[in-house]
């Protein structure tokens, strides 16, 4: 599953963004599945889990319009909480 992670052209926005903090960085909003997939693929802490894998799958499915953006958000939130990067 290949998905475009360019957030500038992201037509899918969640009603409520998910806020994350990577390391000691600033609090950052993740507003939709494109940006979530970018975080899951390139900015995630080293430890990966089933929640992480499920969130990647759900976000890619939402982008490809074979899944729900809100289900992708729920999966991303679960992964964020498990990784302890919720801000």
N, CA, C and O of each residue as an XYZ file, in Angstrom:
348
protein
N       0.825     -1.174      0.000
C       0.000      0.000      0.000
C       0.878      1.249      0.000
O       1.555      1.517      0.992
N       0.882      1.983     -1.038
C       1.670      3.207     -1.116
C       0.720      4.388     -0.998
O      -0.276      4.464     -1.717
N       1.024      5.302     -0.098
C       0.147      6.448      0.131
C       0.948      7.742      0.065
O       2.102      7.792      0.490
N       0.341      8.759     -0.457
C       0.934     10.081     -0.501
C       0.853     10.691      0.892
O      -0.236     10.767      1.461
N       1.977     11.127      1.456
C       1.979     11.697      2.792
C       2.142     13.210      2.774
O       2.505     13.797      3.794
N       1.885     13.850      1.650
C       1.979     15.299      1.530
C       0.790     15.937      2.235
O      -0.341     15.846      1.757
N       1.044     16.585      3.379
C      -0.050     17.149      4.164
C      -0.637     18.406      3.532
O      -1.754     18.789      3.878
N       0.066     19.051      2.633
C      -0.458     20.263      2.012
C      -1.669     19.962      1.138
O      -2.528     20.823      0.949
N      -1.742     18.749      0.607
C      -2.855     18.396     -0.268
C      -3.808     17.398      0.393
O      -4.577     16.724     -0.292
N      -3.757     17.308      1.698
C      -4.570     16.338      2.433
C      -6.026     16.780      2.485
O      -6.359     17.718      3.209
N      -6.899     16.118      1.726
C      -8.312     16.475      1.761
C      -9.025     15.888      2.984
O     -10.146     16.286      3.302
N      -8.378     14.950      3.661
C      -8.989     14.296      4.814
C      -8.514     14.954      6.098
O      -7.334     14.886      6.441
N      -9.418     15.577      6.789
C      -9.090     16.194      8.072
C     -10.010     15.617      9.132
O     -11.210     15.452      8.911
N      -9.431     15.315     10.284
C     -10.235     14.849     11.398
C     -10.921     16.026     12.068
O     -10.418     17.149     12.032
N     -12.064     15.771     12.677
C     -12.783     16.846     13.390
C     -11.921     17.432     14.496
O     -11.913     18.641     14.723
N     -11.193     16.553     15.180
C     -10.332     16.975     16.277
C      -8.938     16.423     16.032
O      -8.774     15.212     15.883
N      -7.930     17.288     15.987
C      -6.566     16.793     15.776
C      -6.088     15.975     16.977
O      -6.623     16.088     18.079
N      -5.086     15.163     16.739
C      -4.422     14.408     17.793
C      -3.094     15.114     18.035
O      -2.334     15.349     17.095
N      -2.815     15.450     19.281
C      -1.567     16.155     19.595
C      -0.530     15.168     20.093
O      -0.805     14.339     20.960
N       0.680     15.270     19.528
C       1.778     14.392     19.901
C       2.987     15.226     20.291
O       3.106     16.397     19.929
N       3.870     14.599     21.030
C       5.155     15.208     21.373
C       6.206     14.125     21.210
O       6.196     13.124     21.926
N       7.110     14.328     20.267
C       8.179     13.372     20.004
C       9.404     13.806     20.796
O       9.919     14.908     20.602
N       9.869     12.941     21.689
C      11.022     13.270     22.527
C      10.740     14.500     23.365
O       9.701     14.588     24.018
N      11.649     15.438     23.350
C      11.483     16.683     24.109
C      11.005     17.825     23.223
O      11.086     18.997     23.590
N      10.503     17.455     22.046
C      10.043     18.453     21.085
C       8.763     19.147     21.521
O       8.222     18.896     22.597
N       8.313     20.008     20.664
C       7.094     20.765     20.931
C       5.861     19.914     20.660
O       5.935     18.913     19.947
N       4.759     20.303     21.213
C       3.466     19.673     20.969
C       3.074     19.947     19.517
O       3.080     21.096     19.073
N       2.734     18.890     18.781
C       2.435     19.032     17.356
C       1.071     18.430     17.037
O       0.757     17.335     17.504
N       0.246     19.138     16.237
C      -1.048     18.568     15.861
C      -0.918     17.630     14.664
O      -0.186     17.907     13.713
N      -1.632     16.532     14.730
C      -1.759     15.611     13.599
C      -3.227     15.675     13.220
O      -4.089     15.236     13.981
N      -3.516     16.226     12.035
C      -4.884     16.589     11.678
C      -5.602     15.619     10.754
O      -6.792     15.789     10.492
N      -4.902     14.603     10.255
C      -5.548     13.669      9.351
C      -4.674     12.469      9.085
O      -3.536     12.407      9.551
N      -5.199     11.506      8.334
C      -4.466     10.268      8.109
C      -3.181     10.424      7.302
O      -2.260      9.626      7.479
N      -3.083     11.419      6.427
C      -1.837     11.618      5.672
C      -0.695     11.958      6.626
O       0.375     11.352      6.578
N      -0.940     12.921      7.476
C       0.110     13.328      8.423
C       0.373     12.227      9.451
O       1.514     12.009      9.858
N      -0.687     11.539      9.865
C      -0.511     10.436     10.816
C       0.395      9.367     10.216
O       1.282      8.850     10.895
N       0.176      9.037      8.955
C       1.000      8.030      8.300
C       2.455      8.498      8.203
O       3.378      7.694      8.335
N       2.651      9.767      7.977
C       4.000     10.329      7.953
C       4.675     10.128      9.314
O       5.824      9.691      9.376
N       3.973     10.441     10.392
C       4.525     10.257     11.735
C       4.805      8.781     12.007
O       5.868      8.429     12.518
N       3.856      7.929     11.666
C       4.010      6.492     11.908
C       5.191      5.911     11.132
O       5.833      4.966     11.590
N       5.477      6.473      9.963
C       6.532      5.941      9.101
C       7.908      6.531      9.368
O       8.917      5.842      9.212
N       7.962      7.807      9.771
C       9.272      8.463      9.840
C       9.616      9.099     11.179
O      10.790      9.370     11.431
N       8.647      9.348     12.041
C       8.941     10.088     13.262
C       8.631      9.303     14.529
O       8.701      9.841     15.634
N       8.292      8.049     14.366
C       7.840      7.230     15.491
C       9.015      6.783     16.349
O      10.111      6.561     15.834
N       8.794      6.649     17.663
C       9.845      6.085     18.523
C      10.269      4.703     18.015
O       9.516      4.044     17.298
N      11.443      4.280     18.378
C      12.033      3.044     17.850
C      11.174      1.810     18.096
O      11.128      0.917     17.251
N      10.501      1.745     19.220
C       9.708      0.566     19.547
C       8.409      0.551     18.746
O       7.654      1.523     18.774
N       8.144     -0.533     18.038
C       6.933     -0.673     17.223
C       6.069     -1.779     17.817
O       6.583     -2.683     18.477
N       4.767     -1.712     17.587
C       3.849     -2.676     18.182
C       2.725     -3.012     17.213
O       2.685     -2.516     16.087
N       1.819     -3.858     17.669
C       0.635     -4.163     16.864
C      -0.232     -2.918     16.672
O      -0.794     -2.714     15.597
N      -0.342     -2.090     17.706
C      -1.124     -0.849     17.567
C      -0.521      0.031     16.486
O      -1.246      0.633     15.694
N       0.799      0.108     16.451
C       1.498      0.897     15.437
C       1.179      0.358     14.047
O       0.830      1.117     13.143
N       1.301     -0.959     13.883
C       1.031     -1.585     12.580
C      -0.428     -1.387     12.170
O      -0.714     -1.103     11.007
N      -1.338     -1.534     13.113
C      -2.761     -1.354     12.809
C      -3.043      0.090     12.405
O      -3.818      0.336     11.481
N      -2.419      1.043     13.089
C      -2.624      2.456     12.762
C      -2.101      2.772     11.360
O      -2.745      3.512     10.615
N      -0.948      2.223     10.995
C      -0.415      2.437      9.639
C      -1.379      1.887      8.598
O      -1.664      2.544      7.597
N      -1.877      0.681      8.837
C      -2.818      0.066      7.910
C      -4.099      0.890      7.804
O      -4.588      1.137      6.701
N      -4.647      1.319      8.949
C      -5.902      2.081      8.967
C      -5.751      3.439      8.288
O      -6.650      3.874      7.568
N      -4.634      4.104      8.506
C      -4.402      5.404      7.862
C      -4.245      5.245      6.352
O      -4.798      6.032      5.584
N      -3.494      4.232      5.924
C      -3.335      3.995      4.486
C      -4.677      3.652      3.855
O      -4.969      4.099      2.746
N      -5.499      2.862      4.546
C      -6.828      2.509      4.022
C      -7.705      3.749      3.894
O      -8.430      3.894      2.910
N      -7.647      4.633      4.867
C      -8.442      5.867      4.799
C      -7.997      6.732      3.623
O      -8.828      7.306      2.919
N      -6.703      6.821      3.415
C      -6.165      7.612      2.311
C      -6.615      7.033      0.970
O      -6.937      7.768      0.037
N      -6.630      5.721      0.896
C      -7.026      5.048     -0.348
C      -8.541      4.912     -0.469
O      -9.042      4.303     -1.414
N      -9.258      5.475      0.479
C     -10.725      5.495      0.499
C     -11.343      4.110      0.619
O     -12.469      3.885      0.175
N     -10.609      3.188      1.217
C     -11.184      1.873      1.496
C     -11.398      1.690      2.995
O     -11.752      0.604      3.455
N     -11.181      2.757      3.743
C     -11.375      2.739      5.188
C     -11.861      4.090      5.659
O     -11.816      5.074      4.921
N     -12.317      4.130      6.869
C     -12.873      5.344      7.467
C     -11.781      6.225      8.072
O     -10.915      5.724      8.788
N     -11.810      7.532      7.794
C     -10.852      8.439      8.428
C     -10.980      8.438      9.956
O      -9.977      8.555     10.659
N     -12.192      8.307     10.465
C     -12.374      8.308     11.917
C     -11.860      7.017     12.547
O     -11.352      7.048     13.668
N     -11.978      5.890     11.861
C     -11.381      4.645     12.366
C      -9.860      4.754     12.354
O      -9.185      4.243     13.247
N      -9.330      5.423     11.338
C      -7.888      5.657     11.277
C      -7.450      6.511     12.460
O      -6.405      6.261     13.061
N      -8.251      7.520     12.790
C      -7.938      8.381     13.941
C      -7.929      7.560     15.220
O      -7.013      7.679     16.033
N      -8.953      6.722     15.401
C      -9.027      5.887     16.603
C      -7.790      4.988     16.718
O      -7.224      4.841     17.802
N      -7.379      4.394     15.608
C      -6.202      3.521     15.613
C      -4.938      4.325     15.906
O      -4.055      3.858     16.627
N      -4.851      5.528     15.350
C      -3.692      6.385     15.596
C      -3.631      6.793     17.065
O      -2.562      6.775     17.674
N      -4.779      7.162     17.632
C      -4.828      7.540     19.052
C      -4.353      6.374     19.919
O      -3.571      6.576     20.848
N      -4.809      5.172     19.629
C      -4.377      3.997     20.408
C      -2.863      3.820     20.322
O      -2.218      3.528     21.329
N      -2.293      3.993     19.139
C      -0.848      3.856     18.961
C      -0.097      4.959     19.695
O       0.941      4.709     20.308
N      -0.621      6.172     19.632
C      -0.003      7.315     20.314
C       0.014      7.096     21.829
O       1.026      7.335     22.486
N      -1.103      6.646     22.367
C      -1.184      6.400     23.809
C      -0.225      5.286     24.199
O       0.497      5.403     25.190
N      -0.214      4.201     23.422
C       0.685      3.091     23.732
C       2.156      3.529     23.686
O       2.955      3.101     24.520
N       2.512      4.375     22.720
C       3.891      4.837     22.580
C       4.228      5.955     23.570
O       5.377      6.387     23.662
N       3.224      6.415     24.302
C       3.398      7.487     25.311
C       3.931      8.780     24.700
O       4.827      9.429     25.240
N       3.344      9.130     23.552
C       3.737     10.405     22.924
C       2.546     11.358     22.819
O       2.603     12.351     22.094
N       1.469     11.053     23.544
C       0.279     11.914     23.528
C       0.614     13.202     24.267
O       1.162     13.166     25.369
N       0.289     14.325     23.668
C       0.585     15.614     24.298
C      -0.684     16.324     24.697
O      -0.629     17.426     25.243
